[in-house]
Amino acid sequence: MLLTHKLKLLPNEEQKNALMEVVERFNGACNFVAAAAFRIRSANKIRLQKEVYYAVRERYGLPAQMAIRAIAKVCEAYKRDKGRKPQFNKYGAVVYDQRILSWKGHDLVSLVTLSGRTVIPFLSCDHYEARNGIIRGQADLIFKNRVFYLCVAVEVPESETIEPIDALGVDLGIVNLAVDSDGGTRSGVEACKFRGRVAKLRSGLQSCGTRSAKRHLKKLSGKEKRFQRDINHCISKHIVAKAKDTKRSIVLEDLGGVRSQETVNKAQRRDLNTWGFFQLRSFIEYKAKLAGVPVVFVDPKNTSRICPRCGHVYKENRKTRGDFECVRCGFAGPADHVAATNIAARGRVNGPIVTGDLFGPMDHLGRKPTNSFVSG
């Protein structure tokens, strides 16, 4: 499978200026080509190349292959929406291919600039893949927060898919980010509090409007996204490791369109809109693929309302957000754990949807204490 590795470039001052010139000229050329594509109403790469190639070379001083890459980038963007002219940021990504990029050892890369080739060192914990020559396709040169990065597509071998003997159901949510059918829980309280603090701080800084506040806002940019990404990486890593160690498939709910289907009050709107369930799902998918663990998606309807003991489905089975109690047989337990158990049952290949006592030993209220996910 293909993964994207982000390499941090370490150019000297002269190389940094050369790369900056490439970024500005390349994106300027993209806007020029986009105007021509919109004028002639064509996203055909060959036709567009005949139309603008020499003008791009002369006006922006781009090397031949870089001009070709600019035209190709515009064609891809224009194909997505032919109703409007594409606009490219001054510091947008520059596309490099094998003709204008080459690897020198395991920590150096040679890039074409407007003044010729330059060899730049880079930092990456994934240098082994680059050294062994399994980098595939194009690479994007990105300028972000005054740092240059190279995003490279790397082909990573997949593990042989295991034959699952059971299923591990995972219920995704906001109060509890993930609860598995074994009772493992990762609370979302910490994430919600963090998002609330960041939102409050951002609001105060925006109201202040001073130069110091604007600098603080710039420093704050992306912090919430990085925090959420780290949490999702930890959760997905733990779930995949547990499924692989116990030879089980992973069963998830298909939550597509959940934001448009759910109606929440104003106070809960931010939590719903910042819920990173799709990112967590994608992390579980690609980690599972690398580990050879099958992933199954099931219909989420009534997973938190059906009794795993008697199969009775009723809205009143879930009296509160966190508690489940069947009105027919009296079975009780944590609502998210019950949902995860029902999800596992729906994805189980060998076994009925409703089984007997799926929770094992319980207390006098029919509850079983849950453990917590290990972060890391």
Secondary structure in CASP SS format (residue, H / E / C, confidence):
PFRMAT SS
TARGET T0000
AUTHOR 0000-0000-0000
METHOD secondary structure of the structure
MODEL  1
M C 1.00
L E 1.00
L E 1.00
T E 1.00
H E 1.00
K E 1.00
L E 1.00
K E 1.00
L E 1.00
L C 1.00
P C 1.00
N C 1.00
E H 1.00
E H 1.00
Q H 1.00
K H 1.00
N H 1.00
A H 1.00
L H 1.00
M H 1.00
E H 1.00
V H 1.00
V H 1.00
E H 1.00
R H 1.00
F H 1.00
N H 1.00
G H 1.00
A H 1.00
C H 1.00
N H 1.00
F H 1.00
V H 1.00
A H 1.00
A H 1.00
A H 1.00
A H 1.00
F H 1.00
R H 1.00
I H 1.00
R C 1.00
S C 1.00
A C 1.00
N C 1.00
K H 1.00
I H 1.00
R H 1.00
L H 1.00
Q H 1.00
K H 1.00
E H 1.00
V H 1.00
Y H 1.00
Y H 1.00
A H 1.00
V H 1.00
R H 1.00
E H 1.00
R H 1.00
Y H 1.00
G C 1.00
L C 1.00
P C 1.00
A H 1.00
Q H 1.00
M H 1.00
A H 1.00
I H 1.00
R H 1.00
A H 1.00
I H 1.00
A H 1.00
K H 1.00
V H 1.00
C H 1.00
E H 1.00
A H 1.00
Y H 1.00
K H 1.00
R H 1.00
D C 1.00
K C 1.00
G C 1.00
R C 1.00
K C 1.00
P C 1.00
Q C 1.00
F C 1.00
N C 1.00
K C 1.00
Y C 1.00
G C 1.00
A C 1.00
V E 1.00
V E 1.00
Y E 1.00
D C 1.00
Q C 1.00
R C 1.00
I C 1.00
L E 1.00
S E 1.00
W E 1.00
K E 1.00
G C 1.00
H C 1.00
D C 1.00
L E 1.00
V E 1.00
S E 1.00
L E 1.00
V E 1.00
T E 1.00
L C 1.00
S C 1.00
G E 1.00
R E 1.00
T E 1.00
V E 1.00
I E 1.00
P E 1.00
F E 1.00
L E 1.00
S C 1.00
C C 1.00
D C 1.00
H H 1.00
Y H 1.00
E H 1.00
A H 1.00
R H 1.00
N C 1.00
G C 1.00
I C 1.00
I E 1.00
R E 1.00
G E 1.00
Q E 1.00
A E 1.00
D E 1.00
L E 1.00
I E 1.00
F E 1.00
K E 1.00
N C 1.00
R C 1.00
V E 1.00
F E 1.00
Y E 1.00
L E 1.00
C E 1.00
V E 1.00
A E 1.00
V E 1.00
E E 1.00
V C 1.00
P C 1.00
E C 1.00
S C 1.00
E C 1.00
T C 1.00
I C 1.00
E C 1.00
P C 1.00
I C 1.00
D E 1.00
A E 1.00
L E 1.00
G E 1.00
V E 1.00
D E 1.00
L E 1.00
G C 1.00
I C 1.00
V C 1.00
N E 1.00
L E 1.00
A E 1.00
V E 1.00
D E 1.00
S C 1.00
D C 1.00
G C 1.00
G C 1.00
T E 1.00
R E 1.00
S E 1.00
G C 1.00
V H 1.00
E H 1.00
A H 1.00
C H 1.00
K H 1.00
F H 1.00
R H 1.00
G H 1.00
R H 1.00
V H 1.00
A H 1.00
K H 1.00
L H 1.00
R H 1.00
S H 1.00
G H 1.00
L H 1.00
Q H 1.00
S H 1.00
C H 1.00
G C 1.00
T C 1.00
R H 1.00
S H 1.00
A H 1.00
K H 1.00
R H 1.00
H H 1.00
L H 1.00
K H 1.00
K H 1.00
L H 1.00
S C 1.00
G C 1.00
K H 1.00
E H 1.00
K H 1.00
R H 1.00
F H 1.00
Q H 1.00
R H 1.00
D H 1.00
I H 1.00
N H 1.00
H H 1.00
C H 1.00
I H 1.00
S H 1.00
K H 1.00
H H 1.00
I H 1.00
V H 1.00
A H 1.00
K H 1.00
A H 1.00
K H 1.00
D H 1.00
T C 1.00
K C 1.00
R E 1.00
S E 1.00
I E 1.00
V E 1.00
L E 1.00
E E 1.00
D C 1.00
L C 1.00
G C 1.00
G C 1.00
V H 1.00
R H 1.00
S H 1.00
Q H 1.00
E C 1.00
T C 1.00
V C 1.00
N C 1.00
K H 1.00
A H 1.00
Q H 1.00
R H 1.00
R H 1.00
D H 1.00
L H 1.00
N H 1.00
T C 1.00
W C 1.00
G C 1.00
F H 1.00
F H 1.00
Q H 1.00
L H 1.00
R H 1.00
S H 1.00
F H 1.00
I H 1.00
E H 1.00
Y H 1.00
K H 1.00
A H 1.00
K H 1.00
L H 1.00
A H 1.00
G C 1.00
V C 1.00
P C 1.00
V E 1.00
V E 1.00
F E 1.00
V E 1.00
D C 1.00
P C 1.00
K C 1.00
N C 1.00
T C 1.00
S C 1.00
R C 1.00
I E 1.00
C C 1.00
P C 1.00
R C 1.00
C C 1.00
G C 1.00
H C 1.00
V E 1.00
Y C 1.00
K H 1.00
E H 1.00
N H 1.00
R C 1.00
K C 1.00
T C 1.00
R C 1.00
G C 1.00
D E 1.00
F E 1.00
E E 1.00
C C 1.00
V C 1.00
R C 1.00
C C 1.00
G C 1.00
F C 1.00
A E 1.00
G E 1.00
P E 1.00
A H 1.00
D H 1.00
H H 1.00
V H 1.00
A H 1.00
A H 1.00
T H 1.00
N H 1.00
I H 1.00
A H 1.00
A H 1.00
R H 1.00
G H 1.00
R C 1.00
V C 1.00
N C 1.00
G C 1.00
P C 1.00
I C 1.00
V C 1.00
T C 1.00
G C 1.00
D C 1.00
L C 1.00
F C 1.00
G C 1.00
P C 1.00
M C 1.00
D C 1.00
H C 1.00
L C 1.00
G C 1.00
R C 1.00
K C 1.00
P C 1.00
T C 1.00
N C 1.00
S E 1.00
F C 1.00
V C 1.00
S C 1.00
G C 1.00
END
